[in-house]
Amino acid sequence: MNAPREAFAQDLLQALGAQADEFIAVRHDIHRHPEMGYKEYRTSDLVAEQLEKFGYAVTRGLGGTGVVGQLQRGAGGKTLGLRADMDALPIEEATGLPYASCNVGIMHACGHDGHTAMLLAAAKHIASHVAFNGTLNLIFQPAEEGLGGAKKMMEDGLFKRFPCDAVFAMHNMPGQPQGHLVLREGPMMASSDYVTITIDGQGGHGAMPHQAADPVVAGSAIVLGLQSIVARNVDPQETAVITVGAFNAGVANNVIPQTATLSLSVRALNPQVRELLEKRITALAQSQAQSYGVRAQVNYQRGYPVLVNHKSETDFARDVAEELVGTARVTRQGKALTGSEDFAFFLEKVPGCYLLIGNGDTESGGHGACMVHNPGYDFNDRNVAVGSAYWSLMVERFLPVNG
């Protein structure tokens, strides 16, 4: 890193650190009032109010509760999109924090309150201190947690009304040191599909199994057989996950039930592997069921696609990261994750990059090292300054005044 840029990055981090308390308070407010997907009414009101105060042109209603803040400067034709998610999870909070959720059974267990606060903090700094040439679109998305809010915003015309040459998003990652930035070119997050296998047999008395067709035994064989798909059908150098999360059948120990139901989570990091999994799961379930004298109906629902980061945009995001925090605090090619993200829908339409910011490791202690989707999780407030500085620097580099 050259000296002028290093000094600039330090000044930027200091400036964003100086205003961090304001947006940490915003984060705590959002955390205390979590809202589920497509019901982020209070959160979207807060976001829209803040953006309008900073001077952005605000559009509401995309994806139901989505908000877009747009800022145009100069005559440049380049456009940049930055996205933060806003929804919470159906989890009862157990952090004991003074700003813990006041909504029973709902909490920000994935850090979307922090993502929103980071982008709002950047929005303020950019509006008042960053000179750029072009159009900036700040996208505050609803319903990331399994409900496909990104796709819904696109169906409502997001990229037709707000074209972007590139789009970026950032998610916190417990287990990584606080503020450490992790990037990856290519597949970054897995596809996520949902499968229900309904096994229809013939119920009967538990003492006379020969007079019934037992869906429980057939279902057990299907559960075991499914694991052979990953072990024997998928290339060992590829990643695939088949998890049977629920097996429901019967209510009494002496009754063979009429039906049994399996619920599966299926993930892959390669679209071709995703196709293979669907074909093999369907064929195996039906053939196994037939061998036990029962029938299997497979309801296969496609969820989020594989999230694939584009090379040019990832290289750019790496450069911004190293300029801001230095090479020692940047992982240029991190490991892919088998979690899923609906930002993948954005990346199917617009080139871009999804990156991670460390939320804290075991050495840092506190709630930062607790994994997401856990009742004890909390977003690391120290990332408000780092994350907002990253977005601010990205705008300056992507939409340069002389560009």
RAWO-V676213 format. One record per helix or strand of 2 or more residues. SS is the DSSP state (A for helix, B for strand). FROM is the first residue (numbers start at 0). TO is the last residue. Records with the same first field share a line. If there is no record, write none. Layout:
BEGIN
SS->FROM-TO ; FROM-TO
END
This chain:
BEGIN
A->2-17 ; 19-31 ; 40-53 ; 111-128 ; 148-154 ; 157-160 ; 208-210 ; 214-231 ; 270-290 ; 310-324 ; 326-328 ; 342-348 ; 366-368 ; 382-397
B->56-61 ; 65-72 ; 78-84 ; 133-140 ; 165-173 ; 180-181 ; 185-188 ; 190-199 ; 203-204 ; 239-248 ; 254-255 ; 258-267 ; 294-303 ; 306-308 ; 329-330 ; 351-359
END
